[in-house]
Amino acid sequence: MSPFQYHPASYRDPAGFVFELDGKLYRQVNTVYRTQYAQLMQSGCYDQLVNKGWLLPHTALNNNPTGQPEALCTIEPDRLFFISHPGEWSFDMLRDAALLTLWILRESLKHELILKDATPFNIQFRNGKPVLIDTLSFEHYHGNEPWVAYRQFCEQFLAPLVLMHYTGQSLQQLLLAYPEGIPVATAAALLPRRSRWSLHINLHIHLHARVSKRAAQATEQQTSPRAFSRTKLLNLISSLESAVHHCRLKEDSTAWSDYYTEAATRDGYLVAKKELVGKMIAAVPNVHTIADLGANEGLFARMAAENGKQVIAADQDAACINRLYSELKKEALPVQPLILDLAAPTPATGFRNKERASFISRCNADLVLALALVHHLAIGRNIPLAMAAAFFRDVSPWLLIEFVPAEDEKTKVLLAAKQRAYPDYTEAGFERAFSADFSIEQKNPVPHSNRILYLLKRK
Amino acid sequence: MVQHLLYIDPGSGSYLVQIIAAAVLGVAMFFKNIKLYIKSFFHRTKKDKDTPPS
């Protein structure tokens, strides 16, 4: 029997675990979870959730790949082409993931089940829609207990949303800093006084923080849940839903959000560029997954997805990614929007730094698109071209990259803000730097501009 | 016998907050229902956009 590998993030829940075998991901359901799993599958709950697109479907295996005696069964969930982390999601993505969690909770109660955890790490995005990936999140509901994952929901979903709502800032970085959720006491301390005027936010954040503090100080620990009727639980869920609905991020026009609207006005430039990019992508053999880095609002990512590719669309600008997500919700394209600073991509985090993989090790793209990006790295972030080339080499075997010369209007804006010279930032300097890691397969000027598109193959 | 597999810590005071919150919400719902009842005399009730898609 070939050896299987435990997934490094799947160790908390005794109900089962995820493992990898021959490049595929499976989930083992343990015998301790027998009745809960039977309830999920036989009550119609699973079918309901899968039909609504809320739960990732799976197929059951009829063998036991791990050979462990505690295995009840093994399931193979549908494959997702990319695993994103909540710290890489835009505001609306986190908000939709929060709402989905509450909808699943409400639906599961109809089948006498309840969610035993509420973490955004259990949610992924598939064709622009959130989906629960943890089939073992369900526990028996007896009609008289409070929600065990209430605090987790408040800290992992509600607190970041409320903070972003009241500050008007994109605070995705906070999710990276607090992988277990922002403590309600921390959130309450950071929120402005006016947030108390919202009944739901007052209850779930401010009151929650006060009561938790008192309870932690109390000598007598409350060990067993008190009776809590179904109506009360449903009211609580509605209230959490209202709190999430209350949170909205103001649409500000950011530096790059009108990039294409402006670019499109230049005669035929965008049309010609789209055609050229399409042709150059078609020249690369066996491309299934593309990473569009510096995707802006995803014009090229969506074009690639419409041509049957799976696309990771990453940009540092949270507003652009949020807008791309809103578009994807309507179009249901296989595009994964992602907020990512390429100069500091998401690191590996969690226990032993192995639980959550870094962006570079998750990005298994066959081709990287880097359009109108290199000047931001080289001049905006002072990354030498040879180091930029090394980054792309780490990410993908093929690279479609646009060189934006120093004379370009966009580059001039970046150069004007700097006191230093960039003598190597020339066409020849670019080719020299990238030749160390790549061979130049194609070199085409972008019509109506002084830019050049290169198709590079990793050496 | 049914085994419970609740591996997360509900958090100190989390159950108590839910009890208090539910009591407050119960009162709020009571008044909201009265308000809606009165409103429904004058307006056609609109579908709540908060509901999930089915």
Interface residues (C-beta under 8 A of the other chain):
Chain A: R12 D13 P14 A15 V32 Y33 T35 Q36 K52 L99 W103 R106 K116 D117 E139 H140 P146 W147 V148 A149 Y150 R151 Q152 L199 L203 H204 L207 H208 V211 S212 K213 R214 A215 A216 Q221 Q222 P225 R226 F228 K232 L233 N235 L236 S238 S239 E241 S242 H245
Chain B: V2 Q3 H4 L5 L6 Y7 I8 P10 G11 S12 G13 S14 Y15 L16 V17 Q18 I19 I20 A21 A22 V24 L25 G26 A28 M29 D50 P52 P53 S54
